[in-house]
Amino acid sequence: MTSSIAPELPPRYVPDGSIGSGGFSDVLFCTDIHLDRKVAVKTIKDLSEVARLKDEVSALMKLRSKHVVQVFDIVEGSGDSFAIVMEFIDGVDLFNLEYKNLDSIALLKLLWQIASGITDIHAANVIHRDIKPNNMKLDGEGIVKIFDFGLARNVGKDAKTVGFKGTVGFSAPEQFTLDEVYFTSAIDAYAFGATALYLATQDLPTELKGSFPPQPIPSNSFECDLLKPYPQLIKLFEQCLLHDPKARPTMSKVRDEIAKYLLFDKHQALAVINGQPHIINKDRRSAKLGLGKIGSFELSYNGLNFSLNNVAGEVYVNNMHVTGDIEIPSACVVGIGAAHRHYTERSFVTFDVSNPEVAL
Ligand SMILES: Nc1ncnc2c1ncn2[C@@H]1O[C@H](COP(=O)(O)OP(=O)(O)OP(=O)(O)O)[C@@H](O)[C@H]1O
């Protein structure tokens, strides 16, 4: 039997008369008159779903992210009645956003924010399990916020399911099961891939939306004007949609790769050898460093990454021998001269990239 089971709200929460309705919940929009701000109060439609609302609050309590809705309070009524008082996100969800005027950079900013939010969720050992454009909103300040944690699970023994739970089109193949099956945070990476495809093309191929379970996507699925300048990112988004969960990238990797394009030519690195600083950035793209005939290399910046090129002799990055061109990590030590040499025949370059922030 279905009955609306909102607990009686404390008088500080004054409903403004509007309501948002989902599959299992109602969201009442109220003013918190103590703090003079709008809040969203989520209640369940059916008492049998109370566990889902409690799972949602316990996931949200672990999280602190600019890109995840914040919990302010919970309200417990008689019996099992229960409500979550959340930050009100004043904006439109990404399923219904007007995409007509979106350019490539605006799309990358949306995707970077979503990837940042999911990275924060995973860092708190939570798996969202229902990542999709309907469950994220763009607020008035241009900030994306992820909400609806009703299917969230902790990483580990808690992360198992019997029967399909999620949203067709965005759920990973391993979520389509009749048997008990464990899942990992890689299901959110898959859902991110599908979300990226939806935001870039405003559609999903039938291999995702019309198949149960989903099929591999056609190779040209991400071909569109908005993503054309970023073939490396297309490759990464395609990897998110791989059927083998272990082959999908982590969300922190996805976030960092998108950031590189948003920060194109804005990085600056400092390399210090024998007390001598060398700055490498868009104005000075490379520096040649070395120690006589023992070892030498060129440190270069292409607007996205820093790399070692023209390596000759004995050169090591974090103690690993380098023989050809390589991309280097944003903080590392480049050693010149093998370990067996006298210290007068060895030199060390400390290398650090400044961390410019993505401006939204
Ligand atoms: N914090 C919030 N601020 C503003 N609107 C919100 C907020 N949380 C939810 N909503 C809106 O309320 C409605 C229901 O929310 P939600 O998606 O959480 O419910 P649900 O029952 O879990 O949905 P689903 O059917 O996807 O499981 C949606 O239209 C959503 O956009």
The ligand as an ORCA input file, in Angstrom:
! r2SCAN-3c Opt
* xyz 0 1
  N      18.486     19.307     -2.989
  C      17.624     19.524     -3.962
  N      17.392     20.779     -4.433
  C      16.499     20.999     -5.430
  N      15.770     20.025     -6.016
  C      15.942     18.750     -5.590
  C      16.872     18.441     -4.554
  N      16.837     17.095     -4.336
  C      15.929     16.607     -5.199
  N      15.385     17.584     -5.949
  C      14.347     17.410     -6.990
  O      13.292     16.622     -6.443
  C      12.876     15.601     -7.345
  C      13.023     14.205     -6.709
  O      14.346     14.035     -6.254
  P      15.173     12.672     -6.268
  O      15.718     12.418     -7.645
  O      16.160     12.728     -5.185
  O      14.043     11.619     -5.965
  P      14.024     10.061     -6.229
  O      12.701      9.552     -5.790
  O      15.235      9.475     -5.596
  O      14.156      9.969     -7.796
  P      14.430      8.700     -8.718
  O      13.117      8.467     -9.385
  O      15.484      9.202     -9.674
  O      14.912      7.602     -7.838
  C      13.692     15.765     -8.596
  O      12.939     16.521     -9.525
  C      14.881     16.581     -8.158
  O      15.330     17.404     -9.208
*
